Amino acid sequence: MARKNAVPPDRQSSERFNEERATFTMKGSRPDLEAGVAAIREVQATLPPRPGVYRMQDARGDVLYVGKARALKNRVANYTQVDRLPLRLQRMVAQTRSMTIVTTNSEAEALLLEAQLIKRFRPPYNVLLRDDKSFPFILLRSDHEFPRIMKHRGARRAAGNYYGPFASAGSVNTTINALQKLFLLRSCTDSFFSRRDRPCLLYQIKRCSAPCVGRIDSAGYAELVGEAKDFLGGKSSAVQRKIEAQMAKAAEALDFERAAMLRDRLRAATFIQGSQAINAEGLGNADIFALASKGGNVGIQAFFIRGGQNWGHRAFFPSHTEGLSEEEVLQSFMAQFYEEVPPPRCILVDRPIPEADLLAEAFREGAGGKVEISVPQRGDRRRLLDQARRNAVEALDRRLAESGTKAKLNRELAEFLELPEPPQRIEVYDNSHIQGAQALGAMIVAGPEGFIKGQYRKWNIRSAQTNDDFAMMREVFQRRFARVQDEDPDRDGGMWPDLVLIDGGKGQMSAARDTLEDMGIEDVPLIAIAKGPHHGREGREVFHFPDGREKMLPENSPLLFHLQRLRDEVHRFAIGAHREKRSRAITASPLDEIPGIGPARKRALLLHFGTASKVRAAALDDLKRAPGVSAAVAQAVYDFYHPGG
């Protein structure tokens, strides 16, 4: 058993807590309640009455559950009292063979660590936030004389002011476009900015003040930046009044061109405020959460309010919620949600949650001050919460309707393709190349809930040097299934497909079938989908079976559209990956092959000599005279092109 104090030095660090693996591991892989209890008791006997986080693990070391505790010894002891546990936790205990323990300085730290580990390991017995991709922010950088406004995702390492989160990339793009019209801030990269000798198109369409060519000085630009910060920080009314006063003054001075420009800026401000779906004026910074449940399914609606403006809303559908109360689900959801998103000082929820004070304490560091989690009972806040609740119910209803349709399609798919049961994991394969050049294989994955984009894969084709689609398909299947045989030989890790679709006809089917048979794999269902005689949707795609049979679906069949959508998605992914690879090949330089030559030195050599061929022909002394190139680098370049000296 491993135990180590852990203090989070940085909220955004993925390694905030140090830990070691447990050493108590019981033998036996089959569910065994007595073995699970014995493993837990052995760990529990050594635990201190301190706060921390525990992980339940099965015989393979896979994490089953992550929990936090105010007193580890007491909390873990509860799992040995099997009769008091619900069936869900009894199943978990029966699978448990080892534990990992991490102690923390406080229960709030334990809560933060618990959320981080749940997102990392995605255990089957924890509530999981399915849609955990990073949220977009607006970043107003501060590391340049003329700061740039831009969309940002991921870690917030760049110097500047971050405004968000926004519910979607679309809402960020719309807001940035309006902010450019309102404040005329640049959005171009620093390298593009430094190369300009005349204004770009954004200046012509009145979305930039062209600081790159001196159309505005640093003081004037700094004033625009200050106004943008005030507007995004919640002082939009003051900014509008200031622009109105400037417009009136310009009109009085008969400076109609400036007055028209200020009028357009006011219109942009009105657009931003008029596009708000809810009235959040006076609320400041707040997040609003409302939960709806039906038939064992849970939906949570979130509204993001910043500076009194609605920055979008999104519905979430957490999984693994069976046997938990709605309050527990909402609490677990919030802990995971704010693992990456900085919390506001005000959080409104539609029901009391069990450990609201603990959550508020845990969020304090990320929010930069005291956090209030409350259930409003009246007034504007209550009306906003009621609106969030209505949205939660409607979103869940739509989700259930979509799920019902998908489940029906899955059943029809199993029947049409003669599968024993509806597939839970569908893999679709395609190749992309131009006469064999830059050949690439692609795989997409779909499940009952739709596409699983995090599991898409692509392969650079190694062996097939000619325009041979069948050889490419053989290589892709050999590499893909050799790896899955090695990593998941028992087929219980969720890596094996229940159905494989191939974009192609009889030839591709034969290549895939023969490859799998040579590897000893004969029980993975294979289907090839080829366009019909007229090569279009009207041609009604033909489905080729491994035994040579062919089937077709009616022209307007929903199942046909579903399978076409799967085929079109892998086609889109393969072509996109191939274009990216081809673009890299086009922009590649012979200098890329020289060891130790990075982008900066390559750029310096090309700027000095003009072309890679001239670099190759240059004498050693000429290479040394190139700006930014040291004697050692010059010698490395010369030796690469003149190995004989």
C-alpha positions as CSV (number, residue, x, y, z in Angstrom):
1,M,0.0,0.0,0.0
2,A,1.3,3.4,-0.9
3,R,0.7,6.5,1.1
4,K,2.2,10.0,0.5
5,N,1.4,13.5,1.5
6,A,0.3,15.6,-1.4
7,V,0.0,19.4,-1.8
8,P,-1.3,20.8,-5.0
9,P,1.3,23.4,-6.1
10,D,-0.6,24.4,-9.3
11,R,-4.3,24.0,-10.1
12,Q,-3.6,23.5,-13.8
13,S,-0.7,21.0,-13.4
14,S,-1.6,17.4,-14.4
15,E,0.9,16.2,-11.7
16,R,-0.4,18.2,-8.8
17,F,-0.4,15.2,-6.5
18,N,2.4,12.6,-6.1
19,E,1.4,9.0,-5.6
20,E,2.7,5.5,-5.7
21,R,1.0,2.2,-6.7
22,A,-0.4,-0.1,-4.0
23,T,1.5,-3.2,-3.0
24,F,-1.4,-5.2,-1.6
25,T,-2.7,-7.3,-4.5
26,M,-4.8,-10.4,-4.0
27,K,-4.6,-13.2,-6.5
28,G,-7.5,-14.3,-8.6
29,S,-9.3,-12.4,-11.4
30,R,-12.9,-13.6,-11.1
31,P,-15.3,-11.6,-9.0
32,D,-15.1,-12.9,-5.4
33,L,-16.7,-10.9,-2.6
34,E,-14.6,-12.6,0.1
35,A,-11.3,-11.9,-1.8
36,G,-12.3,-8.3,-2.3
37,V,-13.1,-7.7,1.4
38,A,-9.9,-9.4,2.4
39,A,-7.9,-7.0,0.1
40,I,-9.6,-4.0,1.5
41,R,-9.2,-5.1,5.1
42,E,-5.4,-5.6,4.6
43,V,-5.1,-2.0,3.3
44,Q,-7.5,-0.6,5.9
45,A,-5.5,-1.9,8.8
46,T,-2.6,0.4,7.9
47,L,-4.5,3.6,7.1
48,P,-4.3,6.7,9.2
49,P,-7.4,8.8,10.2
50,R,-6.4,11.5,7.8
51,P,-8.1,13.0,4.7
52,G,-7.1,11.6,1.3
53,V,-8.2,9.7,-1.8
54,Y,-8.4,5.9,-2.4
55,R,-8.6,3.9,-5.6
56,M,-10.1,0.5,-5.9
57,Q,-8.4,-1.7,-8.6
58,D,-9.1,-5.1,-10.1
59,A,-6.6,-7.9,-10.6
60,R,-5.2,-6.3,-13.7
61,G,-4.7,-3.0,-12.0
62,D,-7.5,-1.2,-13.8
63,V,-9.2,1.4,-11.6
64,L,-12.7,0.5,-10.6
65,Y,-13.5,3.5,-8.4
66,V,-12.0,6.7,-7.0
67,G,-13.2,8.1,-3.7
68,K,-12.2,10.8,-1.2
69,A,-12.5,10.7,2.5
70,R,-12.2,13.1,5.5
71,A,-10.8,10.1,7.5
72,L,-9.4,7.4,5.2
73,K,-9.4,4.6,7.8
74,N,-13.1,5.1,8.7
75,R,-14.3,5.5,5.1
76,V,-12.5,2.5,3.7
77,A,-13.7,0.4,6.6
78,N,-17.3,0.9,5.3
79,Y,-16.5,-1.3,2.3
80,T,-15.9,-4.3,4.5
81,Q,-19.5,-4.1,5.9
82,V,-20.9,-5.8,2.8
83,D,-24.5,-6.2,4.1
84,R,-24.8,-2.4,4.3
85,L,-23.6,-1.8,0.8
86,P,-26.0,-1.4,-2.2
87,L,-25.7,-4.1,-4.9
88,R,-23.7,-1.7,-7.2
89,L,-20.9,-1.4,-4.6
90,Q,-21.0,-5.0,-3.7
91,R,-20.2,-5.8,-7.3
92,M,-17.3,-3.3,-7.1
93,V,-15.9,-4.9,-3.9
94,A,-16.1,-8.4,-5.5
95,Q,-13.9,-7.1,-8.3
96,T,-11.4,-5.3,-6.0
97,R,-8.0,-6.8,-5.6
98,S,-5.8,-3.9,-4.6
99,M,-6.0,-0.2,-3.5
100,T,-3.9,2.9,-4.0
101,I,-4.0,5.5,-1.2
102,V,-2.9,9.2,-1.3
103,T,-3.2,11.3,1.8
104,T,-3.8,15.1,1.5
105,N,-3.7,18.0,3.9
106,S,-7.4,18.7,3.8
107,E,-10.7,17.2,2.6
108,A,-10.9,20.0,0.0
109,E,-7.6,18.9,-1.5
110,A,-8.9,15.4,-1.5
111,L,-12.0,16.5,-3.4
112,L,-9.9,18.2,-6.1
113,L,-7.6,15.1,-6.4
114,E,-10.7,12.8,-6.6
115,A,-12.0,14.8,-9.6
116,Q,-8.7,14.8,-11.3
117,L,-8.2,11.1,-11.0
118,I,-11.8,10.4,-12.1
119,K,-11.2,12.3,-15.3
120,R,-7.8,10.6,-15.8
121,F,-8.9,7.0,-15.2
122,R,-12.7,7.1,-16.0
123,P,-13.6,4.3,-13.6
124,P,-16.8,2.3,-14.2
125,Y,-18.2,2.9,-10.7
126,N,-17.9,6.7,-10.7
127,V,-20.2,9.3,-12.2
128,L,-18.5,10.4,-15.4
129,L,-18.7,13.7,-17.2
130,R,-18.8,12.4,-20.7
131,D,-18.3,15.7,-22.6
132,D,-15.0,16.7,-20.9
133,K,-13.3,18.4,-23.8
134,S,-11.7,21.7,-22.9
135,F,-13.9,24.8,-23.2
136,P,-13.0,27.7,-25.4
137,F,-12.0,31.1,-24.0
138,I,-11.3,34.5,-25.4
139,L,-7.6,35.5,-24.8
140,L,-6.5,39.1,-24.9
141,R,-2.7,38.8,-24.9
142,S,-0.5,41.1,-23.0
143,D,3.0,40.1,-24.3
144,H,3.0,42.5,-27.2
145,E,2.9,46.3,-27.6
146,F,-0.3,45.8,-29.6
147,P,-2.2,42.9,-27.9
148,R,-3.9,40.3,-30.0
149,I,-7.4,39.0,-29.4
150,M,-7.9,35.3,-30.1
151,K,-9.8,32.1,-29.3
152,H,-8.0,29.8,-26.9
153,R,-8.3,26.2,-25.7
154,G,-6.2,24.2,-23.2
155,A,-3.8,25.3,-20.5
156,R,-3.7,29.0,-19.8
157,R,0.0,29.6,-20.0
158,A,0.2,32.6,-22.3
159,A,0.4,36.0,-20.7
160,G,-2.9,37.9,-20.9
161,N,-6.5,38.1,-19.8
162,Y,-8.8,35.1,-20.3
163,Y,-12.5,35.5,-20.6
164,G,-14.8,32.4,-20.5
165,P,-15.7,29.7,-20.6
166,F,-17.9,29.8,-23.7
167,A,-20.3,27.0,-24.4
168,S,-18.9,26.4,-27.9
169,A,-16.4,27.4,-30.5
170,G,-19.2,29.0,-32.5
171,S,-20.2,31.3,-29.7
172,V,-16.5,32.4,-29.2
173,N,-16.1,33.1,-32.9
174,T,-19.3,35.1,-33.1
175,T,-18.2,37.2,-30.0
176,I,-14.7,37.7,-31.3
177,N,-16.0,39.0,-34.7
178,A,-18.3,41.4,-32.9
179,L,-15.5,42.5,-30.5
180,Q,-13.2,43.2,-33.5
181,K,-15.9,45.5,-35.0
182,L,-16.4,47.1,-31.6
183,F,-12.8,47.6,-30.5
184,L,-10.8,47.2,-33.8
185,L,-8.3,44.9,-32.1
186,R,-5.9,42.8,-34.2
187,S,-6.4,39.0,-34.4
188,C,-3.3,38.2,-36.6
189,T,-0.3,36.3,-35.5
190,D,2.9,38.1,-34.4
191,S,4.8,36.9,-37.5
192,F,2.1,38.1,-39.8
193,F,1.9,41.4,-37.9
194,S,5.7,42.0,-38.3
195,R,5.7,41.4,-42.1
196,R,3.0,43.8,-43.1
197,D,3.8,46.9,-45.1
198,R,0.1,47.8,-45.8
199,P,-3.2,47.1,-44.1
200,C,-4.8,43.8,-44.6
201,L,-8.5,43.1,-45.5
202,L,-9.7,43.3,-41.9
203,Y,-8.8,47.0,-41.9
204,Q,-10.7,47.6,-45.1
205,I,-13.9,46.0,-43.6
206,K,-13.5,47.9,-40.4
207,R,-12.5,45.1,-38.1
208,C,-9.0,46.2,-37.2
209,S,-7.3,49.5,-36.6
210,A,-4.1,48.4,-38.5
211,P,-1.5,49.0,-35.8
212,C,0.9,46.9,-38.0
213,V,1.4,49.9,-40.4
214,G,1.0,52.7,-37.9
215,R,-2.7,53.7,-38.6
216,I,-3.0,53.9,-34.8
217,D,-0.3,54.6,-32.2
218,S,0.4,52.5,-29.1
219,A,-1.5,55.0,-26.8
220,G,-4.6,54.9,-29.0
221,Y,-4.5,51.1,-29.2
222,A,-4.0,50.8,-25.5
223,E,-7.2,52.8,-25.0
224,L,-9.1,50.3,-27.2
225,V,-7.6,47.4,-25.2
226,G,-8.7,49.1,-22.0
227,E,-12.3,49.5,-23.3
228,A,-12.3,45.8,-24.4
229,K,-11.3,44.7,-20.9
230,D,-14.0,46.8,-19.3
231,F,-16.6,45.5,-21.7
232,L,-15.6,41.9,-21.2
233,G,-15.3,42.5,-17.5
234,G,-19.0,43.5,-17.1
235,K,-18.8,47.3,-17.7
236,S,-20.5,47.2,-21.0
237,S,-22.9,50.0,-20.3
238,A,-20.1,52.4,-19.3
239,V,-18.2,51.5,-22.5
240,Q,-21.3,52.2,-24.6
241,R,-21.9,55.6,-23.0
242,K,-18.3,56.5,-23.7
243,I,-18.6,55.6,-27.4
244,E,-22.0,57.5,-27.6
245,A,-20.3,60.6,-26.2
246,Q,-17.4,60.3,-28.6
247,M,-19.9,59.9,-31.5
248,A,-21.9,63.0,-30.5
249,K,-18.7,65.0,-30.2
250,A,-17.5,63.9,-33.6
251,A,-20.8,64.8,-35.2
252,E,-20.7,68.3,-33.6
253,A,-17.3,68.7,-35.0
254,L,-18.6,67.7,-38.5
255,D,-16.2,64.8,-38.5
256,F,-18.8,62.5,-40.1
257,E,-16.3,59.8,-41.0
258,R,-15.3,59.3,-37.4
259,A,-18.9,59.5,-36.3
260,A,-19.9,56.8,-38.7
261,M,-17.0,54.6,-37.5
262,L,-18.2,55.1,-33.9
263,R,-21.8,54.3,-34.9
264,D,-20.7,51.0,-36.4
265,R,-18.9,50.2,-33.1
266,L,-22.1,50.9,-31.2
267,R,-24.0,48.6,-33.4
268,A,-21.5,45.8,-32.7
269,A,-22.0,46.4,-28.9
270,T,-25.7,46.2,-29.4
271,F,-25.3,43.0,-31.4
272,I,-23.3,41.3,-28.6
273,Q,-25.9,42.3,-25.9
274,G,-28.9,41.5,-28.2
275,S,-27.6,38.0,-28.9
276,Q,-27.9,37.0,-25.3
277,A,-30.4,34.2,-25.0
278,I,-31.2,35.1,-21.3
279,N,-31.3,38.3,-19.4
280,A,-28.4,38.1,-16.9
281,E,-27.9,41.8,-16.3
282,G,-26.7,42.5,-12.7
283,L,-25.7,39.0,-12.0
284,G,-21.9,39.5,-12.7
285,N,-20.0,36.3,-13.0
286,A,-22.0,33.1,-12.3
287,D,-22.6,29.6,-13.5
288,I,-26.1,28.1,-13.3
289,F,-26.8,24.3,-13.1
290,A,-30.1,22.5,-13.2
291,L,-30.6,18.8,-13.3
292,A,-33.4,16.7,-14.9
293,S,-33.8,12.9,-14.7
294,K,-36.0,10.4,-16.4
295,G,-35.9,6.6,-16.7
296,G,-32.5,6.4,-15.0
297,N,-31.0,9.0,-17.4
298,V,-29.7,12.3,-16.1
299,G,-29.2,15.6,-18.0
300,I,-27.6,18.7,-16.5
301,Q,-28.0,22.2,-18.1
302,A,-25.3,24.8,-17.6
303,F,-25.6,28.5,-18.2
304,F,-22.3,30.6,-18.2
305,I,-22.7,34.2,-17.2
306,R,-19.7,36.5,-17.3
307,G,-19.9,40.2,-16.7
308,G,-23.7,40.1,-16.8
309,Q,-23.6,38.6,-20.3
310,N,-24.7,35.1,-21.3
311,W,-21.7,33.4,-22.8
312,G,-23.7,30.3,-23.9
313,H,-25.2,27.2,-22.4
314,R,-24.6,23.5,-22.8
315,A,-26.3,20.3,-21.8
316,F,-24.3,17.4,-20.2
317,F,-25.3,13.8,-19.8
318,P,-23.2,12.2,-17.1
319,S,-22.9,8.4,-17.1
320,H,-22.7,5.7,-14.4
321,T,-25.4,7.4,-12.3
322,E,-27.2,4.2,-11.3
323,G,-28.0,3.9,-7.6
324,L,-27.0,7.5,-6.8
325,S,-29.3,10.4,-5.7
326,E,-29.7,13.4,-8.0
327,E,-27.9,15.5,-5.4
328,E,-24.9,13.2,-5.4
329,V,-24.8,13.1,-9.2
330,L,-24.8,17.0,-9.4
331,Q,-22.1,17.2,-6.8
332,S,-19.8,14.8,-8.6
333,F,-20.5,16.5,-11.9
334,M,-19.5,19.9,-10.5
335,A,-16.3,18.6,-8.9
336,Q,-15.2,17.2,-12.3
337,F,-16.4,20.2,-14.3
338,Y,-14.3,22.7,-12.3
339,E,-11.2,20.6,-12.5
340,E,-10.3,22.4,-15.8
341,V,-12.7,25.4,-15.8
342,P,-12.0,28.2,-13.4
343,P,-15.1,28.6,-11.2
344,P,-16.9,31.9,-10.8
345,R,-17.5,33.4,-7.3
346,C,-21.2,32.6,-7.6
347,I,-22.7,29.2,-8.5
348,L,-26.5,28.7,-8.6
349,V,-27.9,25.2,-8.4
350,D,-31.5,24.0,-8.5
351,R,-31.3,21.8,-5.4
352,P,-29.2,21.6,-2.2
353,I,-26.1,19.4,-2.6
354,P,-24.6,17.3,0.2
355,E,-21.3,19.0,0.6
356,A,-21.8,22.5,-0.8
357,D,-19.5,24.0,1.8
358,L,-16.7,21.6,0.9
359,L,-17.1,22.2,-2.8
360,A,-17.0,26.0,-2.1
361,E,-13.8,25.6,-0.1
362,A,-12.2,23.5,-2.8
363,F,-13.1,26.0,-5.5
364,R,-11.8,29.0,-3.6
365,E,-8.3,28.8,-5.0
366,G,-9.4,28.6,-8.6
367,A,-11.9,31.4,-8.2
368,G,-9.4,33.7,-6.4
369,G,-11.7,34.3,-3.5
370,K,-14.8,33.0,-1.6
371,V,-17.2,31.0,-3.7
372,E,-21.0,31.0,-3.0
373,I,-23.0,27.9,-3.9
374,S,-26.7,28.7,-3.4
375,V,-30.2,27.7,-4.3
376,P,-32.1,31.0,-5.0
377,Q,-35.7,31.0,-4.0
378,R,-37.0,34.2,-5.6
379,G,-36.2,37.1,-7.9
380,D,-34.2,37.3,-11.1
381,R,-31.9,34.5,-10.0
382,R,-34.8,32.2,-9.4
383,R,-36.2,33.0,-12.8
384,L,-32.9,32.2,-14.4
385,L,-32.7,28.9,-12.6
386,D,-36.2,28.0,-13.7
387,Q,-35.2,28.7,-17.3
388,A,-32.2,26.4,-16.8
389,R,-34.4,23.7,-15.4
390,R,-36.8,23.9,-18.4
391,N,-33.8,23.6,-20.7
392,A,-32.5,20.6,-18.8
393,V,-35.8,18.8,-19.2
394,E,-36.1,19.6,-22.9
395,A,-32.5,18.6,-23.6
396,L,-33.0,15.3,-21.8
397,D,-36.2,14.6,-23.7
398,R,-34.3,15.2,-27.0
399,R,-31.5,13.0,-25.8
400,L,-33.8,10.2,-25.0
401,A,-35.6,10.5,-28.3
402,E,-32.3,10.4,-30.2
403,S,-31.1,7.4,-28.1
404,G,-34.3,5.6,-28.9
405,T,-33.8,6.2,-32.6
406,K,-30.2,5.1,-32.4
407,A,-31.1,1.9,-30.4
408,K,-33.7,1.0,-33.0
409,L,-31.1,1.6,-35.8
410,N,-28.6,-0.6,-34.0
411,R,-31.2,-3.4,-33.7
412,E,-32.0,-3.1,-37.4
413,L,-28.3,-3.0,-38.2
414,A,-27.7,-6.3,-36.3
415,E,-30.6,-7.9,-38.1
416,F,-29.6,-6.7,-41.6
417,L,-25.9,-7.7,-41.1
418,E,-26.8,-10.9,-39.3
419,L,-25.0,-10.0,-36.1
420,P,-25.8,-11.9,-32.9
421,E,-26.6,-8.6,-31.0
422,P,-26.5,-4.9,-31.7
423,P,-22.9,-3.7,-32.0
424,Q,-21.5,-1.5,-29.2
425,R,-18.2,-0.6,-31.0
426,I,-18.1,-0.2,-34.8
427,E,-14.8,0.4,-36.6
428,V,-14.8,1.8,-40.1
429,Y,-11.7,1.8,-42.4
430,D,-10.6,3.6,-45.5
431,N,-7.4,4.5,-47.4
432,S,-6.5,7.8,-49.0
433,H,-3.6,8.4,-51.5
434,I,-2.9,9.9,-54.9
435,Q,-1.6,7.2,-57.2
436,G,0.1,5.6,-54.2
437,A,1.8,8.7,-53.0
438,Q,1.5,9.8,-49.4
439,A,-0.6,6.7,-48.8
440,L,-2.5,6.7,-45.5
441,G,-5.0,4.4,-43.8
442,A,-7.7,5.7,-41.5
443,M,-10.1,4.2,-38.9
444,I,-13.1,5.9,-37.2
445,V,-15.0,4.5,-34.2
446,A,-18.7,4.7,-33.5
447,G,-20.7,3.6,-30.4
448,P,-24.3,3.6,-29.3
449,E,-24.0,7.4,-28.5
450,G,-22.4,8.4,-31.8
451,F,-18.8,8.9,-33.0
452,I,-16.0,8.4,-30.5
453,K,-13.5,10.8,-32.0
454,G,-10.9,10.3,-29.3
455,Q,-10.4,6.8,-30.7
456,Y,-9.9,7.7,-34.3
457,R,-6.6,6.4,-35.7
458,K,-4.5,6.9,-38.9
459,W,-1.5,5.0,-40.2
460,N,1.2,6.0,-42.7
461,I,1.4,3.1,-45.2
462,R,4.9,1.6,-45.2
463,S,4.9,-1.4,-47.4
464,A,2.7,-0.6,-50.3
465,Q,4.7,1.7,-52.7
466,T,2.3,1.4,-55.7
467,N,-1.3,2.2,-56.3
468,D,-2.5,-1.0,-54.6
469,D,-5.6,-0.4,-52.4
470,F,-5.7,-4.1,-51.4
471,A,-2.1,-4.2,-50.2
472,M,-2.7,-1.0,-48.2
473,M,-5.8,-2.5,-46.6
474,R,-3.9,-5.6,-45.6
475,E,-1.2,-3.5,-44.0
476,V,-3.7,-1.4,-42.0
477,F,-5.5,-4.5,-40.7
478,Q,-2.3,-6.3,-39.8
479,R,-1.0,-3.4,-37.8
480,R,-4.3,-2.6,-36.1
481,F,-5.2,-6.1,-35.1
482,A,-1.6,-7.1,-34.2
483,R,-1.7,-4.3,-31.6
484,V,-5.1,-5.2,-30.2
485,Q,-4.0,-8.8,-29.9
486,D,-1.0,-7.7,-27.9
487,E,-2.7,-5.1,-25.7
488,D,-6.1,-6.8,-25.1
489,P,-5.7,-10.6,-25.7
490,D,-8.6,-11.5,-23.4
491,R,-10.9,-9.1,-25.3
492,D,-12.3,-7.5,-22.1
493,G,-10.7,-4.1,-22.4
494,G,-13.2,-2.7,-24.9
495,M,-10.7,-2.5,-27.7
496,W,-12.1,-5.2,-30.0
497,P,-14.8,-4.2,-32.5
498,D,-18.2,-5.8,-32.6
499,L,-18.4,-4.8,-36.3
500,V,-15.9,-3.7,-38.9
501,L,-17.1,-1.7,-41.9
502,I,-14.7,-1.3,-44.9
503,D,-15.1,1.4,-47.5
504,G,-14.7,-0.7,-50.6
505,G,-15.9,-3.7,-52.6
506,K,-15.0,-7.3,-53.0
507,G,-11.3,-6.7,-53.3
508,Q,-11.0,-4.8,-50.0
509,M,-13.2,-7.3,-48.3
510,S,-11.0,-10.2,-49.5
511,A,-7.8,-8.4,-48.3
512,A,-9.2,-7.7,-44.9
513,R,-10.7,-11.2,-44.5
514,D,-7.6,-13.0,-45.5
515,T,-5.4,-10.8,-43.3
516,L,-7.5,-11.6,-40.2
517,E,-7.6,-15.3,-41.0
518,D,-3.8,-15.4,-41.3
519,M,-3.7,-13.8,-37.8
520,G,-6.0,-16.4,-36.5
521,I,-8.9,-14.0,-36.1
522,E,-12.1,-15.4,-37.5
523,D,-14.9,-14.1,-35.3
524,V,-14.8,-10.3,-36.1
525,P,-17.8,-9.4,-38.3
526,L,-16.6,-7.8,-41.5
527,I,-18.8,-5.9,-44.0
528,A,-17.6,-3.9,-47.1
529,I,-19.8,-1.1,-48.3
530,A,-19.4,-0.1,-52.0
531,K,-21.4,2.4,-54.1
532,G,-24.0,0.9,-56.3
533,P,-24.1,0.6,-60.1
534,H,-24.7,4.3,-60.6
535,H,-22.0,5.5,-58.2
536,G,-24.2,7.7,-56.1
537,R,-26.7,7.6,-53.3
538,E,-29.4,6.8,-55.9
539,G,-27.3,3.7,-56.7
540,R,-28.1,2.2,-53.4
541,E,-24.8,1.0,-51.8
542,V,-24.0,-2.7,-52.0
543,F,-22.9,-4.5,-48.9
544,H,-20.4,-7.4,-49.4
545,F,-20.2,-10.2,-46.9
546,P,-17.1,-12.3,-46.3
547,D,-18.7,-15.4,-47.9
548,G,-19.3,-13.5,-51.2
549,R,-23.0,-12.7,-50.6
550,E,-24.3,-9.2,-51.4
551,K,-27.2,-7.3,-49.9
552,M,-28.9,-3.9,-50.6
553,L,-31.2,-1.7,-48.6
554,P,-34.3,0.2,-49.8
555,E,-33.5,3.6,-51.3
556,N,-35.0,5.7,-48.4
557,S,-34.1,3.3,-45.6
558,P,-33.0,5.1,-42.4
559,L,-30.5,2.3,-41.8
560,L,-29.0,3.0,-45.3
561,F,-28.5,6.7,-44.4
562,H,-27.0,5.6,-41.0
563,L,-24.4,3.4,-42.8
564,Q,-23.7,6.0,-45.4
565,R,-23.0,8.5,-42.6
566,L,-20.5,6.1,-41.1
567,R,-18.8,5.6,-44.5
568,D,-18.8,9.4,-45.2
569,E,-17.2,10.1,-41.8
570,V,-14.3,7.7,-42.4
571,H,-13.9,9.2,-45.9
572,R,-13.8,12.7,-44.4
573,F,-11.3,11.7,-41.8
574,A,-9.1,9.9,-44.3
575,I,-9.1,12.7,-46.8
576,G,-8.4,15.3,-44.2
577,A,-5.5,13.4,-42.8
578,H,-4.1,12.8,-46.3
579,R,-4.4,16.5,-47.2
580,E,-2.5,17.4,-44.0
581,K,0.2,14.8,-44.8
582,R,0.5,16.1,-48.4
583,S,0.7,19.7,-47.2
584,R,3.6,18.8,-44.9
585,A,5.3,17.0,-47.8
586,I,4.9,20.1,-50.1
587,T,6.4,22.4,-47.5
588,A,9.2,20.0,-46.5
589,S,12.8,21.1,-47.0
590,P,16.0,19.1,-47.4
591,L,17.3,21.0,-44.4
592,D,14.7,19.0,-42.3
593,E,17.0,16.0,-42.6
594,I,20.0,17.6,-40.9
595,P,20.2,16.5,-37.3
596,G,20.1,19.4,-34.8
597,I,18.7,21.9,-37.2
598,G,15.4,23.3,-35.8
599,P,12.9,25.7,-37.4
600,A,14.7,28.9,-36.2
601,R,18.1,27.9,-37.7
602,K,16.5,26.5,-40.9
603,R,14.7,29.8,-41.3
604,A,18.0,31.7,-40.8
605,L,19.8,29.7,-43.4
606,L,17.0,30.0,-46.0
607,L,16.7,33.8,-45.4
608,H,20.5,34.2,-45.8
609,F,21.1,31.9,-48.8
610,G,17.6,32.0,-50.4
611,T,17.2,28.2,-51.3
612,A,18.2,24.9,-49.8
613,S,20.3,24.1,-52.9
614,K,22.4,27.2,-52.2
615,V,22.8,26.1,-48.6
616,R,24.1,22.8,-49.8
617,A,26.6,24.5,-52.2
618,A,27.9,27.0,-49.6
619,A,31.4,26.8,-48.3
620,L,32.0,26.4,-44.6
621,D,33.1,30.0,-44.1
622,D,29.9,31.2,-45.8
623,L,27.8,29.1,-43.5
624,K,29.5,30.6,-40.5
625,R,28.7,34.1,-41.6
626,A,24.9,33.4,-41.7
627,P,23.1,35.4,-39.0
628,G,22.0,33.2,-36.1
629,V,24.2,30.2,-37.2
630,S,27.0,29.3,-34.8
631,A,30.2,27.7,-35.9
632,A,29.1,24.3,-34.5
633,V,25.8,24.4,-36.5
634,A,27.7,25.6,-39.7
635,Q,30.1,22.6,-39.3
636,A,27.1,20.2,-38.8
637,V,25.4,21.5,-42.0
638,Y,28.6,21.3,-44.0
639,D,29.5,17.8,-42.8
640,F,25.9,16.6,-43.6
641,Y,26.3,17.7,-47.3
642,H,30.0,16.9,-47.5
643,P,30.5,13.6,-45.5
644,G,33.9,13.1,-47.2
645,G,35.2,16.4,-45.9
